[in-house]
């Protein structure tokens, strides 16, 4: 890879080739739109020309810039920080990415599963949102316009609003962004069995059931909705999923499971065997304080 990249382009700065190598390594594990200058510009909160200036060396890459890229590509989960961009040798840079299991070099089955699922992100027609339970905001319906809460408090009742294709099945996962090895399966689980979509837009928990309550340490979380066939969704709630962990990250709900390496491998093997459009994913982020 290094020889090809360094031979086929005239690099204008260390950051120019650093970003090229990083995006090459992330490659098939991230949506294509995340491998563009426009996406990096959003990370840095600058214009695309600001990214170009950093790549051509006219504007130096600051420590704060490097930290934003680390956060934007979620490299903190691989124990990397801004110092990655202080490496000025391409071979050493690539070896560091390999050693930390970034992108195509990922060895952790659960993180590998999330990479595969992220690559199946839906363009439209699939969404998941987390909002305060209706009893906390007055009478309403799932179709009522409500802002997705960016910040939630531990112990707060919430509901999950899902948009998916009728007749498909969905799984719901949750994890802390900086602890992606600990993936909670909210559904299918003992608390929320496998879901077959009968209404394009619906909410969880359903009428007459108890509220979901946020439980877990403070931090940034991500909820992922996976739309697939019943056999694929069933794999997420396999009997091998670990239960009764002492360091749970989940909402308070009866019997959610944590993905094991074995379950994650089964999911990846299944996804790799299916056509691209057979599995779609959507995510929403929230912060617990």
C-alpha positions in Angstrom: 0.0 0.0 0.0 2.7 2.5 1.0 4.7 2.0 -2.2 1.6 2.4 -4.3 0.4 5.6 -2.5 3.8 7.2 -2.3 4.5 6.4 -6.0 1.2 7.6 -7.5 0.9 11.0 -5.9 3.0 14.1 -5.1 2.3 14.6 -1.4 2.3 18.2 -0.3 2.6 17.7 3.5 2.8 14.9 6.1 -0.9 15.4 6.8 -1.6 14.8 3.1 -0.2 11.3 3.0 -1.3 10.6 6.6 -4.9 11.2 5.8 -4.6 9.3 2.5 -3.2 6.2 4.3 -5.8 6.5 7.1 -8.7 6.7 4.7 -7.2 3.8 2.6 -7.0 1.6 5.7 -10.6 2.6 6.8 -11.7 2.0 3.2 -14.4 -0.7 2.9 -15.1 -0.4 6.7 -16.6 3.1 6.4 -19.3 4.7 4.2 -17.7 6.3 1.2 -18.9 9.8 2.2 -16.8 9.5 5.3 -13.6 9.3 3.2 -13.9 12.7 1.7 -12.5 16.2 2.3 -16.1 17.3 3.0 -16.4 14.9 5.9 -13.0 15.9 7.3 -14.1 19.5 7.0 -17.2 18.8 9.2 -14.9 17.1 11.7 -12.7 20.2 11.9 -15.6 22.6 11.6 -13.9 24.4 8.7 -14.6 24.8 5.0 -13.3 22.2 2.5 -10.7 24.8 1.5 -9.5 24.7 5.1 -8.9 20.9 4.6 -7.1 21.6 1.4 -4.9 24.2 3.1 -3.9 21.7 5.8 -3.2 19.0 3.1 -1.0 21.4 1.0 0.9 22.6 4.1 -0.1 26.2 3.9 -2.0 25.8 7.2 -0.4 23.5 9.8 -2.4 20.7 11.4 -2.8 21.7 15.0 -3.1 19.4 17.9 -6.8 20.3 18.2 -7.3 19.4 14.6 -5.6 16.0 15.1 -7.8 15.3 18.1 -11.0 16.1 16.1 -10.0 13.6 13.4 -9.2 11.0 16.0 -12.7 11.6 17.5 -14.4 11.8 14.1 -13.1 8.5 12.9 -13.5 7.0 16.5 -9.9 6.0 16.7 -9.9 6.5 20.5 -11.6 3.1 20.7 -8.3 1.8 19.3 -6.2 3.6 22.0 -5.0 6.2 19.5 -4.8 9.9 20.1 -3.6 13.1 18.4 0.0 11.8 18.6 -0.8 9.6 15.6 -0.4 12.6 13.4 3.1 13.4 14.8 4.5 10.3 13.0 6.4 11.5 9.9 7.4 8.2 8.4 4.7 6.5 6.3 5.8 2.9 7.2 5.7 3.7 10.9 2.3 5.4 10.4 0.9 2.3 8.7 2.4 -0.1 11.2 0.8 1.9 14.0 -2.6 1.6 12.4 -2.0 -2.2 11.9 -0.9 -2.7 15.5 -4.0 -0.9 16.8 -6.3 -2.9 14.6 -7.7 0.1 12.6 -10.0 -0.5 9.6 -9.0 -3.5 7.5 -6.6 -4.6 10.2 -9.3 -5.0 12.9 -9.0 -8.3 14.8 -11.6 -7.8 17.5 -14.7 -9.6 16.2 -17.2 -7.2 17.8 -15.5 -4.1 16.4 -15.2 -5.9 13.1 -19.0 -6.5 13.2 -19.7 -2.8 13.8 -17.4 -1.9 10.8 -19.4 -4.3 8.6 -22.7 -2.9 9.8 -21.6 0.7 9.5 -20.7 0.0 5.8 -24.4 -0.9 5.3 -25.8 2.5 6.4 -29.1 3.3 4.7 -29.5 6.4 2.6 -33.2 6.8 3.3 -36.3 5.1 4.8 -34.6 3.7 7.9 -34.0 5.6 11.1 -33.9 5.2 14.9 -34.3 8.0 17.4 -34.2 8.1 21.2 -36.5 10.6 23.0 -38.0 11.2 26.4 -40.9 8.9 27.2 -44.3 10.5 26.3 -45.4 10.7 30.0 -42.6 13.1 30.5 -43.6 15.4 27.6 -47.4 15.2 27.6 -49.8 13.1 25.4 -48.4 12.5 21.9 -47.7 9.9 19.2 -44.7 8.5 17.5 -45.4 10.7 14.5 -45.4 13.9 16.5 -42.4 16.1 15.7 -40.0 15.9 18.6 -36.4 16.9 18.8 -34.0 14.0 19.4 -32.6 14.6 22.8 -28.8 15.1 22.6 -28.4 14.8 26.4 -30.2 12.4 28.7 -29.9 11.8 32.4 -29.3 8.5 34.1 -32.6 7.0 35.3 -34.6 9.0 32.8 -37.5 7.2 31.0 -37.1 7.1 27.2 -38.7 5.5 24.2 -37.1 4.4 20.9 -38.8 5.6 17.7 -38.1 3.3 14.7 -38.8 3.8 11.0 -38.3 0.6 8.9 -39.7 -1.3 6.0 -42.9 -3.3 6.7 -42.3 -7.0 6.7 -38.7 -6.8 7.6 -37.2 -7.6 11.0 -35.0 -5.3 13.1 -32.3 -5.6 15.8 -31.4 -2.8 18.2 -27.8 -2.5 19.5 -26.3 0.0 21.9 -22.7 0.8 22.9 -20.4 3.5 24.3 -18.5 5.1 21.4 -15.2 4.7 23.2 -16.0 1.2 24.3 -17.2 -0.5 21.2 -16.1 -3.9 22.4 -19.1 -3.8 24.8 -22.1 -4.1 22.6 -25.5 -4.4 24.3 -28.3 -6.2 22.4 -31.6 -4.5 23.3 -33.5 -6.5 20.8 -33.9 -9.4 20.2 -33.6 -10.1 24.0 -35.7 -11.3 26.9 -37.0 -7.8 27.4 -37.8 -7.0 23.7 -38.2 -10.2 21.6 -37.5 -10.3 17.9 -39.4 -7.5 16.1 -41.2 -7.9 12.8 -42.1 -4.5 11.4 -45.9 -4.2 10.9 -46.0 -0.4 10.8 -43.5 1.7 9.0 -43.1 4.0 12.0 -43.5 2.7 15.6 -42.1 3.2 19.1 -40.7 1.0 21.8 -41.8 0.1 24.4 -45.3 -0.5 23.1 -48.5 0.5 24.8 -49.1 -1.2 28.2 -45.4 -2.0 28.8 -43.0 -0.4 31.2 -40.7 2.5 30.2 -37.1 2.0 29.2 -34.8 3.8 31.6 -31.3 5.0 30.9 -28.8 3.2 33.1 -25.1 3.3 32.7 -22.0 5.5 33.2 -21.8 9.0 31.8 -20.5 9.2 28.3 -21.4 9.3 24.6 -23.5 6.4 23.4 -24.6 5.1 20.0 -27.8 3.2 19.2 -27.8 1.1 16.0 -30.9 -0.2 14.2 -30.2 -3.2 11.9 -32.9 -4.1 9.3 -32.6 -7.6 7.8 -34.4 -10.9 7.4 -35.5 -12.9 10.5 -32.6 -15.4 10.4 -30.0 -12.7 10.4 -31.7 -10.7 13.2 -32.0 -13.8 15.3 -28.2 -14.1 15.3 -27.9 -10.9 17.4 -29.9 -12.5 20.2 -28.1 -15.8 20.2 -28.2 -17.9 23.3 -24.4 -17.5 23.6 -24.7 -13.8 24.4 -23.3 -13.0 27.8 -25.7 -11.9 30.5 -25.6 -10.6 34.0 -22.3 -8.6 33.5 -21.1 -6.5 36.4 -20.2 -3.5 34.2 -23.4 -3.2 32.1 -23.8 -0.2 29.8 -27.5 -0.9 28.9 -30.8 0.8 29.5 -32.7 -0.8 32.3 -34.6 -3.6 30.6 -35.2 -7.2 31.5 -32.5 -9.5 30.2 -30.5 -7.6 27.5 -27.5 -9.5 26.3 -24.0 -8.5 25.4 -22.5 -9.5 22.1 -19.8 -12.2 22.4 -17.0 -12.8 19.9 -18.8 -15.9 18.8 -22.0 -14.1 18.0 -20.2 -11.3 16.3 -18.4 -13.7 14.0 -21.7 -15.4 13.2 -23.2 -12.1 12.2 -20.2 -11.1 10.0 -20.2 -14.4 8.3 -23.9 -14.1 7.6 -23.7 -10.5 6.3 -20.8 -11.3 4.0 -22.9 -14.0 2.4 -25.8 -11.7 1.6 -26.3 -9.1 -1.1 -25.5 -5.6 -0.2 -29.1 -4.3 -0.1 -30.4 -7.2 2.2 -29.1 -5.5 5.3 -29.5 -1.8 6.2 -28.4 0.1 9.3 -29.2 3.4 10.9 -27.7 5.1 14.1 -28.4 7.8 16.6 -26.0 9.2 19.1 -26.8 10.5 22.6 -25.0 11.6 25.7 -25.7 10.3 29.3 -24.9 12.6 32.2 
